[in-house]
């Protein structure tokens, strides 16, 4: 009896303790104590305005209603987070073993407000939590997380406001609660819509099975679709995603990605995105930009201060005007060409401008945030020029751009360039070096239905130093020069066709109507200083006449002032020929032949050294072992240069004797 009495008394004591403990834990006092303790830790006021209840069992369930977490004082929203009801199940046996296991968590009508005030200030920084995360806390295992009618608001005081509705839905497969998110709002001034479906949120912490993920995002004209799986999505590890991105310009994607991208025509790309050590890899990349196609492989290294993008890209067809906007040039907007509405407006603006060189600023500032190494090859180029292939290697780092080489196959020859842009300097400094190898001018001219007999082979080289942030300012500051040599062709056809005008009887003063003057050799030297191209030496050697050109091309004012003056070798034959004056603007040039044309600073043959001509011979040959050297075509020009030089020396001696 004593033992039974003792057991009854012990059970009564335990019952009383449980009752007292239950009421103590669920009383207003314990509720306020819990809220006060958490508030002190996070330095933000937490209040619990509802009941705190416990359903006792081996897996007791704790319910807390009407939780409110205060926001920072400067916010227009009084609370950063609110929860209508929080339900948590605890596995007591596992806790006694030293493991914190939470079989089930449910959030009913949670609302979270995230606000960003500057690059360093926001409302979600909690110093205490940051310190705790650096320690090695006891792991918490949540087996199931459910959300009913959740809301997340994100505000950036500049130009972003997003509202997302979140909930979990139980699926038939293993009873998992898959996550569904639908968000709308404005991001960087563009309308924003996001739909996301993924696996259970609790799978984010476990790497036991693949975590499914699919999302569709639209921000302005940009549309992004992603689908795939991940084993460790929170750590961005073991991810295998397929993506498709399209929009009116890659520049709009910068608002989402944070990576500065150029303003180009409408695009559509796709590929596979996989994580790798310290970065990402994009394989099976393909798509179009404007009327150009691309494919290849891209890697993104995130180990350094800036993401390092390395790409090896190929193209079957590149339309060069698609990339004009990178230099401030509007793309072609004729029927059949691809351009965005904004680019069409820019094209109309440039067409209406009296200037041919655009003055739209180029955003070189973007180069400071880029570190890229891109190799690009294209087998076909769509442009008005007969370009049959392109090879380029682009490197950008610390605001410095190097394009070396930029190698075009043009008209059975090639144009090889090296471009160096220093965007860290103010104004931006650019250096361009170019060589023209064995270019058949007739292949270029026939694109405009110009006689294939009107031009021959061209070789040349140029070097220019430029300053400025637009093509107009760069050209107006140009220093440097160009040397070019041409053999073959017919001068009459060339000038008439290039002028684009029917000069009719006016050209009789310059050319014999019944003849078409064969070109033996033509040479031009174009020294440039502060945007002014001086036609220092322009000579065209024909069978009967040497034509001497002089004048200038003003890149600042876009003005032409040139004269082509015929010097017949036999004055008894073409004595009627008179100079041709080319003047006016780049957009509206005029051609005035006859006695009214005045040679301004005409060049004497004696002033032309043969050395620059000879230096271009190698660039005229198709192969290094060419058996037909070009100097045979220019021998007559060299002879006349030497003869004129001797004549001038003779005149100097006579004048000296006098």
Secondary structure as GFF3:
##gff-version 3
##sequence-region A 1 658
A	DSSP	alpha_helix	2	26	.	.	.	ID=ss1
A	DSSP	alpha_helix	28	42	.	.	.	ID=ss2
A	DSSP	beta_strand	46	48	.	.	.	ID=ss3
A	DSSP	beta_strand	52	55	.	.	.	ID=ss4
A	DSSP	beta_strand	61	70	.	.	.	ID=ss5
A	DSSP	beta_strand	79	89	.	.	.	ID=ss6
A	DSSP	alpha_helix	92	96	.	.	.	ID=ss7
A	DSSP	beta_strand	100	102	.	.	.	ID=ss8
A	DSSP	beta_strand	104	116	.	.	.	ID=ss9
A	DSSP	alpha_helix	127	134	.	.	.	ID=ss10
A	DSSP	beta_strand	140	142	.	.	.	ID=ss11
A	DSSP	beta_strand	145	148	.	.	.	ID=ss12
A	DSSP	beta_strand	150	156	.	.	.	ID=ss13
A	DSSP	beta_strand	160	170	.	.	.	ID=ss14
A	DSSP	beta_strand	177	187	.	.	.	ID=ss15
A	DSSP	beta_strand	190	200	.	.	.	ID=ss16
A	DSSP	three_ten_helix	201	204	.	.	.	ID=ss17
A	DSSP	beta_strand	211	219	.	.	.	ID=ss18
A	DSSP	beta_strand	222	232	.	.	.	ID=ss19
A	DSSP	three_ten_helix	233	235	.	.	.	ID=ss20
A	DSSP	beta_strand	237	247	.	.	.	ID=ss21
A	DSSP	alpha_helix	250	257	.	.	.	ID=ss22
A	DSSP	beta_strand	267	276	.	.	.	ID=ss23
A	DSSP	beta_strand	279	289	.	.	.	ID=ss24
A	DSSP	beta_strand	292	301	.	.	.	ID=ss25
A	DSSP	beta_strand	308	315	.	.	.	ID=ss26
A	DSSP	beta_strand	318	319	.	.	.	ID=ss27
A	DSSP	three_ten_helix	320	327	.	.	.	ID=ss28
A	DSSP	alpha_helix	341	352	.	.	.	ID=ss29
A	DSSP	three_ten_helix	364	369	.	.	.	ID=ss30
A	DSSP	beta_strand	371	378	.	.	.	ID=ss31
A	DSSP	beta_strand	381	382	.	.	.	ID=ss32
A	DSSP	beta_strand	387	397	.	.	.	ID=ss33
A	DSSP	beta_strand	400	410	.	.	.	ID=ss34
A	DSSP	beta_strand	413	422	.	.	.	ID=ss35
A	DSSP	beta_strand	429	440	.	.	.	ID=ss36
A	DSSP	alpha_helix	441	445	.	.	.	ID=ss37
A	DSSP	three_ten_helix	446	448	.	.	.	ID=ss38
A	DSSP	beta_strand	457	467	.	.	.	ID=ss39
A	DSSP	alpha_helix	471	476	.	.	.	ID=ss40
A	DSSP	beta_strand	479	487	.	.	.	ID=ss41
A	DSSP	alpha_helix	491	499	.	.	.	ID=ss42
A	DSSP	three_ten_helix	504	509	.	.	.	ID=ss43
A	DSSP	beta_strand	519	529	.	.	.	ID=ss44
A	DSSP	beta_strand	532	542	.	.	.	ID=ss45
A	DSSP	beta_strand	545	554	.	.	.	ID=ss46
A	DSSP	beta_strand	559	568	.	.	.	ID=ss47
A	DSSP	beta_strand	580	585	.	.	.	ID=ss48
A	DSSP	beta_strand	589	593	.	.	.	ID=ss49
A	DSSP	three_ten_helix	605	607	.	.	.	ID=ss50
A	DSSP	alpha_helix	610	615	.	.	.	ID=ss51
A	DSSP	alpha_helix	617	620	.	.	.	ID=ss52
A	DSSP	three_ten_helix	630	632	.	.	.	ID=ss53
A	DSSP	alpha_helix	635	657	.	.	.	ID=ss54
###
